[in-house]
Amino acid sequence: MKTLFLAAVVATLSVQAPAQAAITLYNDQASFLAAVSNPGTDSFSDLVPRSGFAGPVNRSAGAHNYTVAAPGGFNPGSNLADVFLTTTNADSTIRFSGFGSDVYAVAGLFFGSNLDGHYQASPTITVTAIDSDGDVTAVLKNPNAGSFLGFVSTGGLSELTITVGRSGIWPSIDNFTLAGAPSNSVVPEPDIWAMMIVGFGLAGAMLRGAQRRRAFS
């Protein structure tokens, strides 16, 4: 497992998972959207604040379906008129799963809330994304209701979890986004570049040798 500690404002980071898969982290929504295809967002606007329900629940973010669950279910909160998803029990973990095979990216606004269902400062929010080769964890320090975090994988993503870093805080998310494969091509790693250069060199040597043999035949 890879773990990254991030402030509420961070630079874009790239993390290599063990088996050649790569997960890139974004803290800027515009940059995230530019790097993915076919994004869809669940704003939770259909939920009623303080109207609890059990899970797991099947929902959709645009064309992408998903399942969300938490121990004890959910009790949506709101910041003014903006409804967000949060849990019934404090200190619970929210788990998103059931992504389609076309989902390579996931994002959202991650923060904590209080018993009244409003934003509450929390020291940290821990977000873990799982792809075909492992998982990467990002820890947001001092997040607020607008703290954006996105994960883009070169392999399909299968799960996302959210936990809080202080007792008595409710994990919360707004604008949950799922998207397709990265829209930009993947840059080979240095060791892959090295192998490619060696391969090109060997191919060139073989070609020159063949040309010399034809010249003397």
C-alpha positions as CSV (number, residue, x, y, z in Angstrom):
1,M,0.0,0.0,0.0
2,K,1.2,3.5,-0.9
3,T,0.3,6.3,1.5
4,L,0.6,10.0,0.8
5,F,0.1,12.9,3.2
6,L,-1.4,16.0,1.5
7,A,-2.3,19.4,2.7
8,A,-5.6,20.9,1.7
9,V,-3.8,22.5,-1.2
10,V,-1.2,20.2,-2.9
11,A,0.5,19.7,-6.2
12,T,-0.4,17.0,-8.6
13,L,1.4,13.8,-7.7
14,S,1.9,10.5,-9.5
15,V,2.3,7.2,-7.6
16,Q,3.5,4.0,-9.1
17,A,1.7,0.9,-7.7
18,P,3.8,-2.3,-7.5
19,A,2.8,-4.2,-10.7
20,Q,3.4,-1.4,-13.3
21,A,0.0,0.2,-12.7
22,A,0.0,4.0,-12.0
23,I,-2.3,6.1,-9.9
24,T,-2.1,9.9,-10.4
25,L,-3.5,12.1,-7.7
26,Y,-5.1,15.5,-8.4
27,N,-6.2,18.3,-6.1
28,D,-7.5,20.5,-8.9
29,Q,-10.8,19.6,-10.5
30,A,-10.1,21.2,-13.8
31,S,-6.8,19.3,-14.2
32,F,-8.6,16.1,-13.2
33,L,-11.3,16.5,-15.7
34,A,-8.8,17.3,-18.4
35,A,-7.1,14.0,-17.7
36,V,-10.1,11.7,-18.0
37,S,-12.9,10.8,-20.4
38,N,-16.7,10.5,-20.0
39,P,-16.9,11.9,-16.4
40,G,-20.2,11.7,-14.5
41,T,-21.0,13.3,-11.1
42,D,-23.4,12.3,-8.3
43,S,-24.2,15.6,-6.5
44,F,-26.6,13.8,-4.0
45,S,-29.1,16.6,-4.7
46,D,-31.9,14.0,-4.6
47,L,-31.3,13.2,-0.9
48,V,-33.1,14.9,1.9
49,P,-30.9,16.2,4.7
50,R,-31.3,14.4,8.1
51,S,-33.4,11.7,6.4
52,G,-31.5,8.5,7.2
53,F,-31.5,5.4,5.1
54,A,-29.7,2.0,5.2
55,G,-27.1,0.7,2.8
56,P,-25.7,-0.6,0.7
57,V,-27.3,1.7,-1.9
58,N,-27.0,1.5,-5.7
59,R,-26.5,4.9,-7.4
60,S,-25.1,6.4,-10.5
61,A,-22.6,9.1,-11.4
62,G,-23.6,10.0,-15.0
63,A,-23.3,6.9,-17.1
64,H,-21.4,5.0,-14.4
65,N,-23.1,2.9,-11.7
66,Y,-21.7,2.2,-8.3
67,T,-22.6,0.9,-4.8
68,V,-22.0,2.8,-1.5
69,A,-22.2,1.3,2.0
70,A,-21.3,2.3,5.6
71,P,-21.9,0.7,9.0
72,G,-25.2,1.9,10.2
73,G,-26.2,3.5,6.9
74,F,-26.4,7.1,5.9
75,N,-27.9,10.4,7.2
76,P,-27.3,13.1,4.6
77,G,-26.1,16.5,5.7
78,S,-26.1,20.0,4.1
79,N,-24.0,23.1,3.8
80,L,-26.7,25.8,3.2
81,A,-28.7,24.3,0.2
82,D,-26.0,21.9,-0.9
83,V,-26.7,18.3,0.2
84,F,-23.9,15.9,0.7
85,L,-23.5,12.2,1.7
86,T,-22.5,11.4,5.3
87,T,-22.9,8.5,7.6
88,T,-25.4,7.8,10.4
89,N,-22.6,6.8,12.8
90,A,-19.6,8.9,13.6
91,D,-16.2,7.4,12.8
92,S,-17.6,5.1,10.2
93,T,-16.0,4.2,6.9
94,I,-17.7,5.0,3.6
95,R,-17.0,2.4,1.0
96,F,-17.7,2.9,-2.7
97,S,-17.6,-0.2,-4.9
98,G,-19.3,-2.0,-7.8
99,F,-17.6,0.2,-10.5
100,G,-17.9,-0.9,-14.1
101,S,-14.9,-2.1,-16.0
102,D,-14.9,1.3,-17.8
103,V,-14.1,3.3,-14.6
104,Y,-10.5,4.4,-14.4
105,A,-10.9,7.6,-12.3
106,V,-12.7,8.7,-9.2
107,A,-12.9,12.0,-7.4
108,G,-14.9,14.1,-4.9
109,L,-15.0,16.7,-2.2
110,F,-13.9,15.1,1.0
111,F,-14.4,16.6,4.5
112,G,-15.9,16.0,8.0
113,S,-19.3,16.9,9.4
114,N,-20.9,17.0,12.8
115,L,-24.0,15.6,14.5
116,D,-26.2,18.3,13.0
117,G,-25.1,17.4,9.5
118,H,-23.0,20.5,8.8
119,Y,-19.3,20.9,7.9
120,Q,-17.0,20.3,10.8
121,A,-13.2,20.8,10.9
122,S,-11.2,17.5,11.1
123,P,-7.4,17.1,11.3
124,T,-7.4,14.5,8.5
125,I,-9.5,12.7,6.0
126,T,-8.1,9.4,4.7
127,V,-9.1,8.4,1.2
128,T,-8.0,5.0,-0.3
129,A,-8.4,4.0,-3.9
130,I,-8.0,0.4,-5.1
131,D,-7.1,-0.5,-8.7
132,S,-6.2,-3.7,-10.5
133,D,-2.7,-3.9,-8.9
134,G,-3.1,-2.6,-5.4
135,D,-4.2,0.5,-3.4
136,V,-3.0,4.0,-2.8
137,T,-4.0,6.1,0.3
138,A,-4.0,9.9,0.4
139,V,-4.4,11.7,3.7
140,L,-5.9,15.2,3.5
141,K,-4.7,17.4,6.3
142,N,-7.2,20.0,7.6
143,P,-9.7,19.5,4.8
144,N,-12.6,21.9,4.2
145,A,-15.9,21.4,2.4
146,G,-14.2,22.3,-0.9
147,S,-11.2,20.0,-0.6
148,F,-11.0,18.2,-3.9
149,L,-9.1,14.9,-4.5
150,G,-9.1,12.8,-7.6
151,F,-7.5,9.5,-8.5
152,V,-6.7,8.4,-12.1
153,S,-5.4,4.9,-12.7
154,T,-3.9,3.3,-15.8
155,G,-5.8,0.2,-14.6
156,G,-9.5,0.0,-13.8
157,L,-10.5,1.2,-10.3
158,S,-12.6,-1.1,-8.2
159,E,-13.1,0.6,-4.8
160,L,-12.8,3.9,-2.8
161,T,-13.0,4.3,1.0
162,I,-13.2,7.4,3.2
163,T,-12.4,7.5,6.9
164,V,-11.9,10.4,9.4
165,G,-9.0,11.2,11.6
166,R,-10.7,12.2,14.8
167,S,-13.4,10.7,17.1
168,G,-16.8,12.3,16.9
169,I,-16.5,13.4,13.3
170,W,-18.6,12.0,10.4
171,P,-16.9,11.2,7.1
172,S,-18.5,13.2,4.3
173,I,-18.4,13.5,0.5
174,D,-19.9,15.7,-2.1
175,N,-19.8,15.7,-5.9
176,F,-18.7,12.0,-6.2
177,T,-17.3,11.6,-9.7
178,L,-16.5,8.5,-11.8
179,A,-14.8,8.7,-15.2
180,G,-13.3,6.6,-18.0
181,A,-9.8,5.9,-19.1
182,P,-7.2,8.8,-19.0
183,S,-7.5,11.0,-22.0
184,N,-3.8,11.5,-22.3
185,S,-1.2,8.8,-23.2
186,V,0.9,7.2,-20.5
187,V,4.5,8.3,-20.4
188,P,6.8,5.3,-20.1
189,E,8.8,4.9,-16.9
190,P,12.6,5.4,-17.0
191,D,13.4,1.7,-16.9
192,I,10.9,1.2,-19.8
193,W,12.6,4.0,-21.7
194,A,16.0,2.3,-21.1
195,M,14.7,-1.0,-22.5
196,M,13.2,0.8,-25.5
197,I,16.5,2.6,-26.2
198,V,18.4,-0.7,-26.0
199,G,15.9,-2.3,-28.3
200,F,16.1,0.5,-30.8
201,G,19.9,0.2,-30.7
202,L,19.8,-3.6,-31.3
203,A,17.3,-3.2,-34.1
204,G,19.5,-0.6,-35.7
205,A,22.6,-2.8,-35.4
206,M,20.8,-5.7,-37.0
207,L,19.6,-3.5,-39.9
208,R,23.1,-2.1,-40.5
209,G,24.5,-5.6,-40.5
210,A,22.0,-6.8,-43.0
211,Q,22.8,-3.9,-45.2
212,R,26.5,-4.7,-45.1
213,R,25.9,-8.3,-45.9
214,R,23.9,-7.3,-49.0
215,A,26.6,-4.9,-50.1
216,F,29.3,-7.6,-50.1
217,S,27.1,-10.3,-51.6
